[in-house]
Each structure stands twice: as C-alpha cells, then as structure tokens.
C-alpha cells in the first residue's frame, strides 16, 4: 500500500538529510507505529506519504514514495485526499469550519458525496468516536482532547484507504485514548485500512502495532516486528523496560502479557517497598506552608460552567498533577489561578495578593503559567530576543533568562528562530521566560506533549529542581507515566469539580484509568515506576 524506495529528504539549508535512503513497505491493513526521539523526522516521514513533504515544506526529496501505486511526485496532496487521510499534531490549525458537525461533513463536501451519504457517515463517526453530544459545539470552545477526536473524525468520514496520524492521543485522557485507538484498530481489522501513526506515548499504541518503524536519528530507519525491535530500542515504554529488567522472553508488549510473566518478579519484590519520592519540606507544625490558596473558584463561559466551587491549597516544594477527562476543567482552573483567565467568583491568595487583581507584571511574579501550546508565548525572531524580552518584562538582570534556559536545556542556539526548536526546547524556553519573574507558583498545562521518554525524564528532573527551590508546581496532564515519576500529589477533576485529592500512589493505583503500566503489571503491590523496581532489585543482584 505504501512504498518508500531509496527515499532521501533534506530540508533547505540543512547540512544532513533528515531521511536517508529509506526503503520501506507497509502493506494493506497494517497498523504501523513510527517511533523515535523528539526531532528525528517522524512528522517528515508521515508528511511524505501524501506529498505534503516536500511540496509544502520545501526541501529536496530523492527516490520515490508511492501510495497504492501512485507516485507522490505526480499528484498534488489534494489529489490524495480520497486515498490518504492526515491528522496533524495541532488539530485546531487544520479546522476550516465553525462547528463539529460542519467539520465532519466538510471533507465529504469537497469529494462531492451525496447528502444522504454524508449524513449517514457523520452519524457513524460521531458514535464511533463518542462525540455525539458535541455535534453543535463551536470548535474553538472544545478542549484540546475533544478537538483531537473531531480532527480524526473529519478524515474518517471520507473513508480513506490510508490513515496517517501524528501524535493522535497526545491531548487525550487515558480513557478517551483507548476509545480512539479501539476505533482505529476496528478500521484496520474490519475495513482493511492502513494506518501509520507516530506517537511518543508508545505505551498506548505498541500492543496494537503490526509493524514498528524506528527512526534512529541519523536519517536511517529500522522496521520490522515490534517485539524484536523493542529488544534494544532507545525509545521504549515502561512495559518493555520492565521486561528487559526482569529478563522476560518473549518480550511483552502489553500489560496483559506482562502480568502473565510477572509472578516471579512479584515474589522477588514482596519483602520490599518502593523508595519514597521526594516530599515537600515540612515546617515545625509538620506541613509545608501554603504557596497558593483558592476558595470556591467558579469559571463560566456564557451558560457553560467549566469550574464549580473548587477549593485548592498548594504547598511550597510540592509537585501536584492535575488530572481528569478531557473537558473536566483543568485548563480553565489553571488560567483562573494565574489570574489571566475568567473567574466568575471565588478567591485566589498567593502571599496575600490575588493574581487576578494584580498588574500583568505583578501577576507573573506571583504565578507563572505555560499553556498547552508553549509556542503561543513565543513571538520574536530569535531565542536571544525572547530571553532579553523576558528579562525586561521581569525587570531582571540581563542574561538571567538565558541562564535559566541553559539550566533547563543546555546548548539551545541563541540565533535560532523559536519556532524552529524541538518541542522540548520550546517548552524549556517558555518555562525560562516564566521563571525569570521568580514566581512561587508554576502552572504547566500538558507540558509533555511532543516529548519522548528521554526528554520527559530530563523534564522531570527540572520539575523536581523547581520543587527543591521551594516553588509549588502544578501540572495539568493526561500522561500517567510522567505523573507516576514526577508528582507528589494528584488532584482529579470531573465536570469542573475536584473528585479526588491525595498522594500519587494512593490516587493513581486506585484508578484503573490513571494507573501506570508498572502498577497494573505488579498489582496489588504498590510499585509505580521501573526505576523503583530497579532500585529494589539492585541490592539482590549485588549479593547474588
């Protein structure tokens, strides 16, 4: 169905190709998972499938890329619309209508389908993706995860033979991600649709993959059976890392398979307990002082109430994960705490001041916020210019922002355009701009989108460093694996209300939706991460 024949692609101005002599054959009805570290060229590979690369990106493509026997050099991308459906990383940028129902129908209108066919397919897609209640909603009022599902639905209605998905579950909560992936797998198994999906949260997709394509970072590509490639892949989910640690063969790719092999490991771990994560500093009274106190916060958008009477206390030196389904009110709460978002009622107290009533500069010194799309806060031409502007707005010493950036992500070129940075570098730059104002409270909205496992590990270290400095860090996230390794406490929201609040281990282990893979595999034992298991086994191996 898809053929790459000696395909080499180089961006304009680049010294080395991002894809080098790629030979790849993806058959009809295969689900192909594309992995690799951040910035190695996964999106480029996906864009080449329908000719977006190089027609809309520039650069030079040598070799051939064919889909169903059609060479992408011979036809513009719109000629592949009936054959290849593409969903990019940023759903909102791809929408062309105003409401969910209109967006689902738009692609079919361009293909000239009959109204009765369009109506039937819209209804089927609404049910397939579980978004029927959103049919009349304005697209810009949806949460990021809801927008992601609508974007997938807008290409599914055209019934393409090939579906290309770039980070399809990055903005979805665990339950919604499972629903979307179940729908995609159904298309593969029942309709023979070929699916090519790039995903950093490999743990969500790996068990469904028929083929794994791994970009090595030097332009090369390895492809083959997922279990074989995962034996030494540098991008591996917790279930694979745990399997390697325990020496399981064949290597399990799903929680179910890992549980079948885990009896011996649970027996070895039974007499031990996990190492405790760093906890907030305590005062003489036994608890760290409050950095932020919110009482009865209500956020409304017209008739829609997004946050209902939420009370929250954040302590200094504490990392809090804010979790919940898409549309549960997490982002609305963060913006209300920071002071920039609407707040119909309630109070927010940070050191005796309300960020919502302070000037913009004063509010930044109280609470810093990094939004879901970090690049929304980047508007200058170079990294150095962004850092200098951050220093001026914070009334800080020149070079202060750059020093923070070097601590978070060393080696980012100062003359690079911010939009040309990797997702991890963009996140570090925006975080540095926020931190230069020295806020005691730092709010991060879905910061791990677009980050591979290695980048998330480095980001976890940065978050723990902020906490060690006495800051309170709140992270709205659907990433249960990141939460397991980074958070001291988890707050769960549903329909605008807080429904759970407690230590990370207590909250995530008790929830099937939010439990990390290691917890599911070793249940009922209280392990959360592979690192905890490795630390517990190390003394045994040393004495063996």
Residue, then its C-alpha position, 0 to 999 in steps of 0.5 A: x500500500x505504501x512504498x518508500x524506495x531509496x527515499x532521501x529528504x533534506x530540508x533547505x539549508x540543512x547540512x544532513x538529510x533528515x531521511x536517508x535512503x529509506x526503503x520501506x513497505x507497509x502493506x494493506x491493513x497494517x497498523x504501523x507505529x513510527x517511533x523515535x526521539x523528539x526531532x528525528x523526522x517522524x512528522x517528515x516521514x508521515x508528511x511524505x506519504x501524501x506529498x505534503x513533504x516536500x511540496x509544502x515544506x520545501x526541501x529536496x526529496x530523492x527516490x520515490x514514495x508511492x501510495x497504492x501505486x501512485x507516485x507522490x511526485x505526480x499528484x498534488x496532496x489534494x489529489x490524495x485526499x480520497x486515498x490518504x487521510x492526515x491528522x496533524x499534531x495541532x488539530x485546531x490549525x487544520x479546522x476550516x469550519x465553525x462547528x463539529x458537525x460542519x467539520x465532519x461533513x466538510x471533507x465529504x463536501x469537497x469529494x462531492x458525496x451525496x447528502x444522504x451519504x454524508x449524513x449517514x457517515x457523520x452519524x457513524x463517526x460521531x458514535x464511533x468516536x463518542x462525540x455525539x453530544x458535541x455535534x453543535x459545539x463551536x470548535x474553538x470552545x472544545x478542549x484540546x482532547x475533544x478537538x483531537x477526536x473531531x480532527x480524526x473524525x473529519x478524515x474518517x468520514x471520507x473513508x480513506x484507504x490510508x490513515x496517517x496520524x501524528x501524535x493522535x492521543x497526545x491531548x487525550x485522557x487515558x480513557x478517551x485514548x483507548x476509545x480512539x485507538x479501539x476505533x482505529x484498530x476496528x478500521x484496520x481489522x474490519x475495513x482493511x485500512x492502513x494506518x501509520x501513526x507516530x506517537x511518543x506515548x508508545x505505551x498506548x499504541x505498541x500492543x496494537x502495532x503490526x509493524x514498528x518503524x524506528x527512526x534512529x536519528x541519523x536519517x536511517x530507519x529500522x522496521x520490522x516486528x515490534x517485539x524484536x525491535x523493542x529488544x534494544x530500542x532507545x525509545x521504549x515504554x515502561x512495559x518493555x523496560x520492565x521486561x528487559x529488567x526482569x529478563x522476560x522472553x518473549x518480550x511483552x508488549x502489553x500489560x496483559x502479557x506482562x502480568x502473565x510473566x510477572x509472578x516471579x518478579x512479584x515474589x522477588x519484590x514482596x519483602x520490599x517497598x518502593x523508595x519514597x519520592x521526594x516530599x515537600x519540606x515540612x515546617x515545625x507544625x509538620x506541613x509545608x506552608x501554603x504557596x497558593x490558596x483558592x476558595x470556591x473558584x467558579x469559571x463560566x463561559x456564557x451558560x457553560x460552567x467549566x469550574x464549580x466551587x473548587x477549593x485548592x491549597x498548594x504547598x511550597x516544594x510540592x509537585x501536584x498533577x492535575x488530572x481528569x477527562x478531557x473537558x473536566x476543567x483543568x485548563x480553565x482552573x489553571x488560567x483562573x489561578x494565574x489570574x489571566x483567565x475568567x473567574x466568575x467568583x471565588x478567591x485566589x491568595x498567593x502571599x496575600x495578593x490575588x493574581x487576578x487583581x494584580x498588574x500583568x507584571x505583578x501577576x507573573x511574579x506571583x504565578x507563572x503559567x505555560x499553556x498547552x501550546x508553549x509556542x503561543x508565548x513565543x513571538x520574536x525572531x530569535x531565542x536571544x530576543x525572547x530571553x532579553x524580552x523576558x528579562x525586561x518584562x521581569x525587570x531582571x538582570x540581563x542574561x538571567x533568562x538565558x541562564x535559566x534556559x541553559x539550566x533547563x536545556x543546555x546548548x539551545x542556539x541563541x540565533x535560532x528562530x523559536x519556532x524552529x526548536x524541538x518541542x522540548x526546547x520550546x517548552x524549556x524556553x517558555x518555562x525560562x521566560x516564566x521563571x525569570x519573574x521568580x514566581x512561587x507558583x508554576x502552572x504547566x498545562x500538558x507540558x509533555x506533549x511532543x516529548x519522548x521518554x528521554x526528554x520527559x525524564x530530563x523534564x522531570x528532573x527540572x520539575x523536581x529542581x523547581x520543587x527543591x527551590x521551594x516553588x509549588x508546581x502544578x501540572x495539568x496532564x493526561x500522561x500517567x507515566x510522567x505523573x507516576x515519576x514526577x508528582x507528589x500529589x494528584x488532584x482529579x477533576x470531573x465536570x469542573x469539580x475536584x473528585x479526588x485529592x491525595x498522594x500519587x500512589x494512593x490516587x493513581x493505583x486506585x484508578x484503573x484509568x490513571x494507573x501506570x503500566x508498572x502498577x497494573x503489571x505488579x498489582x496489588x503491590x504498590x510499585x509505580x515506576x521501573x526505576x523503583x523496581x530497579x532500585x529494589x532489585x539492585x541490592x539482590x543482584x549485588x549479593x547474588 
